[in-house]
Amino acid sequence: MDRYDYSLLEKRMKEKKMSQSSLAEAINISRTALNIKLNNHSSFTQKEIKAISSVLAIPDTLISTYFFKDSVQKTVLRKGG
């Protein structure tokens, strides 16, 4: 499964003063289900993406930025290894 970086989505939630619980309730899913999706253990459906975008006032032109930004794993280089 692809891994996405939802940090912008989480930042938008904070800007709109929405917790995971309140957002989940607004889009009619459980808080647990939302948490699983934000942690890349399951994918958002198109219906959920549309609903979240509406609740958080995310413009259609920015949906890919919020929902499909690839998660980049950071690596640490060690000297003299």
C-alpha positions as CSV (number, residue, x, y, z in Angstrom):
1,M,0.0,0.0,0.0
2,D,1.2,3.5,-0.8
3,R,2.2,5.7,2.1
4,Y,1.0,9.3,2.1
5,D,2.1,12.3,4.2
6,Y,-1.0,13.8,5.8
7,S,0.8,16.5,7.8
8,L,-0.9,19.2,5.7
9,L,-4.3,17.7,6.3
10,E,-3.6,17.5,10.1
11,K,-2.4,21.1,10.0
12,R,-5.6,22.1,8.3
13,M,-7.6,20.3,11.0
14,K,-5.8,22.4,13.6
15,E,-6.4,25.6,11.7
16,K,-10.1,24.8,11.6
17,K,-10.0,23.7,15.3
18,M,-11.1,20.2,14.5
19,S,-10.0,17.1,16.4
20,Q,-10.0,13.7,14.8
21,S,-13.2,12.9,16.7
22,S,-15.0,16.0,15.5
23,L,-13.9,15.5,11.9
24,A,-14.8,11.8,12.0
25,E,-18.3,12.7,13.3
26,A,-18.7,15.4,10.6
27,I,-18.0,12.9,7.8
28,N,-19.9,10.0,9.5
29,I,-17.0,7.6,10.3
30,S,-15.5,6.5,13.6
31,R,-12.6,8.3,15.1
32,T,-10.7,5.0,15.1
33,A,-11.3,4.6,11.3
34,L,-10.0,8.2,10.7
35,N,-7.0,7.5,12.8
36,I,-6.2,4.3,10.9
37,K,-6.4,6.2,7.6
38,L,-4.2,9.1,8.8
39,N,-1.6,6.5,9.9
40,N,-1.6,4.8,6.5
41,H,-3.1,1.5,7.6
42,S,-6.1,2.0,5.3
43,S,-6.9,4.3,2.4
44,F,-9.4,7.2,2.2
45,T,-12.3,6.5,-0.1
46,Q,-13.3,9.1,-2.8
47,K,-16.4,9.9,-0.7
48,E,-14.4,10.5,2.4
49,I,-11.9,12.7,0.6
50,K,-14.8,14.8,-0.9
51,A,-16.4,15.1,2.6
52,I,-13.2,16.0,4.4
53,S,-12.4,18.6,1.7
54,S,-15.9,20.1,2.1
55,V,-15.7,20.2,6.0
56,L,-12.2,21.6,6.0
57,A,-12.8,24.0,3.0
58,I,-10.0,22.5,0.9
59,P,-10.3,23.7,-2.7
60,D,-10.6,21.0,-5.4
61,T,-7.3,22.3,-6.9
62,L,-5.4,21.4,-3.7
63,I,-6.9,18.0,-2.9
64,S,-3.9,16.2,-4.3
65,T,-1.6,18.3,-2.1
66,Y,-3.5,17.3,1.1
67,F,-4.3,13.6,0.2
68,F,-1.7,12.3,-2.2
69,K,1.6,13.7,-1.0
70,D,4.1,10.8,-0.9
71,S,5.6,10.1,2.5
72,V,9.4,10.3,2.3
73,Q,11.3,8.1,4.7
74,K,14.3,10.0,6.1
75,T,17.6,8.2,6.3
76,V,20.6,9.1,8.5
77,L,24.1,8.9,7.1
78,R,26.7,7.9,9.6
79,K,30.3,9.1,9.3
80,G,33.1,6.5,9.0
81,G,30.8,3.6,8.9
